[in-house]
């Protein structure tokens, strides 16, 4: 029996949307990481994924039975500049499987060698960046945030040249799909309306099947993608996550987080926080992410307009633009709603939603804004502050107060918050102990702290996987109060955070 039960709709239904290709052979495959839990979810034959055979498979030396490796075509706006031909320059879609919950999942490789889309690159990847995908992806999954996930990382036994020679690796990544805004942009740039229509039909069948064949499915699809992205961006913001490279080729149609290159988690709260070494203007700063997502969705809307109205029909074209603009203009509202919903849970405001009024929305938004202003003014760690707020809900505010230089300003905010909690209780919210427990279930104690990630990846690059394994175990338990994880809950020294930078790893 094959390890993977492939059913490859992309290869079968979309000829002309990709180039069939094979992964490069490597000299000495070694399995560095295998995701047993994800493998079980995928319904894989784990017995066929062991030892040297698994290393050869996940390094690309063996193509599994039923796979149809291909490099997908896509375009993208990268830091605002449009590249009409990007595509999988170091990645291959092996195929698709249907998991144990009936969901179709892509199985893809990253770092598997040159393709026709490589544009002069070597198509390879290094151990550190591929293991970063594991750490951040598994951490995000444990936080309940939609994400691609790593199934395996295999060392290749060869070095890739970056600033220095680094040990090579191949990642096997699992995704709801690898359809991106940039996939649509590629065929718009080609002027190929037929392929745009086929791509839209495929995307709807895969991600929004209820829309298939319905009147106005183009704008309904845009709305569905925008709603997924609004929820995703709000979740990023509520855990302090900064993607770092929100190009249109890194925005999925599925609403999953993809491509953990120069990503990082914010420590001291500041909406202007940027870690990426190449984001010189702060385009993808923490606080800019909702606006950038909206900009990216506008680019998606542009690709759908030719499918709604022929450009020669001026009235229909204007109507199509108005419909798309309405979706794009609603996006900030959806983000704000999703963000406030998450923030209320983090604040412990848990009374039934039916009790809330528009006035409550405004008051709670002001309460959150005042809290965040306190964090920013006093350079307080974002993750730690939210976590300690749960203790304050039970009456122990001292650990939280210890994080602030100006305790009087915090105390004034705490009084306003406690008054709001009292109203929440009266409206059907829980008692203090239950409230605090609920707050701890949505405000993590453990995130993939940047200094921990860098230390683990540096050790792994030198062949020591122990720090990586320990950190991975920790980020898979983000809400745990286990004493053994205390070190992973501590922020880096401020001096270290101030100079911290991330890199694409390409």
N, C-alpha and C positions, 0 to 999 in steps of 0.2 A: 504494500500500500504506500503511495507517495506521502511524504511528510505534509505537503500542502495540497489542499483540494481546490485547485485554481478554477475560477470561472471568469474569464478576462473580457469584460464587456468593453473596456476602452479600446483594446486592440481589435476586438471584433466589430464594434459598431462605428468606430471613428477612423477608418483608414484615411491617410493623408494628414492626420493631426500629429504625427510622430514619425520618428525614424527607428526602425528595428535595429537593435545594437546588442552587443555582448559585453559583459564586464571584462576588464583586463585581468589576466592571470597574475598572481603574486607569488613570490618565492617561498615564503614560510608562514602559512596561515596559523594563527593562534587565537582561540576564542577567549576574549577578555571579559565579556559580559553576555549573559543570556537571561532574558526576562521570563522566568517560569510562569509567573502569574498571568502575564499577557499571552503567553503561548497557550495556556489553558483556556483563556477567554476566546482565543481564535480557533479552538478545537483542533490544535495541531497534534500530530503524532510525536510526542516528546521523545519517544524511544528512538526515532529516526533522526533526532537532532542532538546527538551526543558525540563527544570525542573528536577525532581527526576529521571524520566525515562532516560534522557540523562546522568545524573551523574552515574546511574547504568550501562549504556551501556559503557561509556568511562572509567569507573573504572574496567570493566571486569566482573561485576556481571551478566550482561545480554549479551548473545551472539546474535548479530543481525540476523534476518532472512536471510538466504542465505549465511552466513559466513561459512567457513570451516577452522577453526583455525589450524595452523600448525607451527612447529618450523623447519626452514630451516637448512640444513646441509651445512657447509662450513669449510674450513681450513684457515690458514693465517700465513704469516711471521709477527711476532710482534717484532719490533726493531731488525729485521734481523734474529731472531730465529724462526724456523718453528714449528708450532703446527698443526699436521695433523687433529685434531678434535676439532673445536671450535663450530660453530653453534649458533643458537639463544638460548643463555643461560638465557635470561630474556626478550625475545621478541617473538611475534607471528604474523605471517601474517594472518589476518582475511580473506582476499580475495582481489578481484580486481573490480574496476568499470571503466567504460568508461565515461570520463568527457564531458563537453559541447562542447569541441573542437575536440572530437573524439579520445582523447589520453587515452590509458589504464594506470590506476594508481593503485598502491598497497595501501591498507589500512592496516596498521600494528600497533601493540601495542608494547610499550617498558616499562618494569617495571611490567609486568603482572604475575610474579611469576616463580617458578622453572620449568625447562623443562629437558628432558634427556640430554641436552647439558650444564647444569649449572655448572658442575665440582665443586660441593661443595658450590657454591654461593647461595644466597637467592633468586635470580631472581627478586628482587624488585628494586625500584628506589626512590629517594628523590625528594621533591618539587623543590629545587633549580636547580639541573641539568636538570630536565625536562622543567622548565621554561627557562633555558638557551637555550635549543633547539628552543623554541619559538622566543626569542629575536634575536638570531644570524640568524636563518633560515629566519625569516621575514625581517631582515635587509639585508641579502644577496639577497633575492628575490627582494626587492625594488631597489637594486643596479643592477639588471639584471643579476645576477650570478646564473647559474643552481644549484638548491638545493632541497633537501627534505624539506618538510614543516610540521609544526604542525597543525593538525586539532583541537585537544583538549588536555587539561591536566585536569585530575581529581585527587583530593586528595582522599586518601584511608581511612583516619581516624585511621591509625595505624602508628607506628614508625618503621623505618628501622635503624639497627645498623651500623654505620660507626665508625669514631673516637668517635662520640657522637650520641645519638639517634636523628634521624631527621624525620620530618613528611614525610610520604610516598606519592607517586603520580604515576600515569600511564600516559604516553604520547601516543596519537594516531598520527602516522606519515604517511604522504602521499609521495610516491616516484614513479618515472617512473618505477622502479622495484628495488628489493633488490638483484639483481644479482651482484656479486662481483668477483674480481680476485680470491679471496679465494674460491668461489663456484667451479670454475674450478680446483683449486688446490686440493680440497677435493677428487675429483674423479680420478685425476692423482695419488694422494697418495694411493688410493684404487686399482690402477691398472685396473680400469674399463673403458676401451676404449669405450664400447658401451654406457655407461652413459655419457661419455664426448661428444660423437657424438650427443646424444639426447639433452644434455644441449646446445651445440653449435647451433643446429637446432632451439631450442626454443629461444635462445638469438637473433639469426639472425631474426627470424620471428617477434620478439617483437620490436627490436631496429633498425634493418637494413634489412627490408624485401626485398629491391631491390637486395640484395645479394643472396637470397635464391635460391639454386640449380645452381648457376653459377660456372663455372670452377674457382678453386683457391679461393673459398669462405672463407676458413680458414684464409689465409693471408690477404684477403680483409677485413675480420672482424677485425683482429688485427689492421690493418691500420685505420679502422673507429674508433675503441675504442681509439687508440693513438691520432688521430686528435681531438677527443672530449676532451680528457684529456689535450692535449696541449693548447687548447683554455681555458679550465677551470683554469689551473695553471697560465696562463698569466693573467687572470682576478683576481685571488687571489693576485698575485704580485702587480698588479696595484692599489689595494685598501689596501695593507699592511696586508693582512690576513695571519695568520699562523694557519694551521690546527692542528698541535701539535701531531697527532698520525696517520701518514700516513702508517699504516700497510696495507698489501694486502687485508685484510678483510674489510678495510675501503675505498677501491677504487672501485667505481661502474663501471659497463659496460656502463651505460647510460650517464656517464659524469656529473652526479650530485654530489654536495658536500653532504657527509653523515657523521653523527656522530659528533655532536658538543660537544665533551668532553673538553679536555684541550686546546681548541682553544682560540685565542685572536687576537686583532688588534695591530700591531706595532705602537708605538708612535714616539719616536725619531728614525730616520732612521739608521738602522744597519743590514746588511745582516745576521749577526750572532745571531740575536735576537731569544731567546728561552724563552717561558713562562712555558711550561709543567714541573711540578715538577719531572716527571719520565724520562725526556729526558736529562739524565746527560751528554751525549756526544755530544749533539747538532745534533743528526741525522736528526731531523725534523725541524731544524732552518729555518727561513724565506728564506734565500738564497739557502738552500739545497733542496727546494721542487721540482724544475725541475729534479734534479738528482735522487731523490727518486722516483718520478713518473716514470722515465725511468726504474729504477731498478724494480719497480713493474710490469711494462709492459713486461719486460724480463721474469718475472715469468709467466705471462699470455702466452707469446709466448711458453714457455716450455710445457704448458699444451696442446697446439694445435699441436705440432710437431708430436705426435703419430697418429693424424688424417690425416696428410698430407702424411706421408711415413712410411711404416713398417720398424722397426729397422733392419730387416734382409737385406733390400735393401740399401746397403751402399751409392750408388750413389744418390738415391732418398732422403735419409736422409740428405746427405750433401747439396743437393739442397734446401731442406726445411729449414735447419739451415741458409743457405745464405739468403733466402727470408725473414725469420724472423729477421735476423740481420740487413738487409737493413732497415726494418721498425723501429727497435729500434734505429738505427743510425740516421735516419731522424728526430726522435722525438725532439732532441734539436733544430734543425733548425725550426721546426714548432712552438715550444715554442717561440723562438726568434722572429719569424715573427709576431706571435700573440701579443707578448709583445710590440714590436715596433709599431705595428698598434695602440694599445691602448695608448701607450706613445705619439705618434704623436697627437692623439686627445687631450690628456691632455696638450700638449705643444701648441695647437692651430694651428697645421700644417694641414690645411684642404683643400688644393688644390686637384683637382681630382687625383686619384691614377695613372691615365694614364700619368701624367706629371712627375712621380717619376722615377729616374734612380738608378742603383746600387750605383753610387757615392752618391746620396742622402741618400740611406739606411745607408751607412757607416758614412756619416757626421752626420746624425740625431742620430745614435747610439752613436757616440762620444759626441754629445750635451747632450743626456740623461745621459750618464755616468758621464760627468762633473757636471751636476746638482745634481745627486745623491751623488757624491763625496763631493759636497758642503754641502748637508744635513747631511751626515755622519760626516764630519769633525767638523761641528758646532752643532751637536746634535739637529737638527731642526725637529719639528714634521712633519711627512710624509704627513698626511692628510691635515693639515692646510697649509703647504707650497704649495702643488699643488692647493689648492683652491684659495689662495691669488695670485697665478701666473695669474689667470684670470684678476684680477684687474690691474696687471702690463701690461697686453695686452691692456688695455684701457688707459694706461698712468699713473695710480696711483700705483706706486711701493713702496710707503712708508710703508704701512702695512706689505708687504713682507719683506722689508729691516729691519724692526723692529725685525724680528725673528732671525736675524743673528748678531753675534758678529763682524765678519770681513766683513764689508759692501763693502770694496774695492774688495775683491775676488768675492762677489756676483755681484757687478756692472760690472766687466769684463765679467762674464758669461751672464749677461743681455744684454750687447752690442752684443755679438755673437748671442744670441737668437733673438734679435730684427732685426738683419740683415737677419736671416733666415726667420723671419716672413715677411719681406719686399719681399723676393724672392717668398714666398708662395703666397702673394697677387698678385704679378705680374703673377704668374702661374694660377691664377683663384681663389685664396682663398678669403675669405670674408673680409669686412671692420672690423675695430677694435671692434665696439660694438657687431656686430654679432658674431665675433670670440670669444669674451669674454663670451658671452651667451652660445655658444657651449661648451666652456671649462668648464663652470659651470655645464653643463648637464652630464659631464663624470667624474668630480672630486668632490666627495661628500663633503658636509659641515658637515653632521652628520653621524657618524658611531656608532656602539655599543662600546663606550669607556669602557675600562676594569673597571675603578673605578665606573662608573655608573652602569654597569652590576652587579658588586659585591654588591653594595649598594641596588639595586633593589631586588636581590635574597635574600639577608640577611633579608630585610624587609618582603618579601613574606614568607620566612620560619617562621617568627614570626606571620604571619597572616595578614600583612598589604600589600595589593596588589596595593595600590595607586602609589608608585614609579615605580613598574613594568609597570602598565598601562600607566603612563606618558612616560616612556622610550620607550615602544613599539610604542606609537604614534609618537615619535620623529624619531626612526630608520626607520619607514615606510615612512618618508619624507626626504631622505638623501640629496637631492639637494635643499631643501628649504632655503630661506634667511629670513624666518619669525623671527622677533625679539624675539618672545616667546621661540624660540628654541636655543637661543644664548648660554645658559648654557651648552647645550648638545654638542656644538661644541668645547668646551674648553678642552685642554689636562689636564691630571692629573698632579699634581706637580711632578717634576722630581724625588724627593726623594721617592715618592710613586711608580713610575714606575720602579725604579731600583730594588725594592724588590718584585715586583708583581709576583705571581706564579699562575698557573692554575692546576686543578686536574681533573682526569678522571671522578669523580663522581660516580664510580661504587661501 
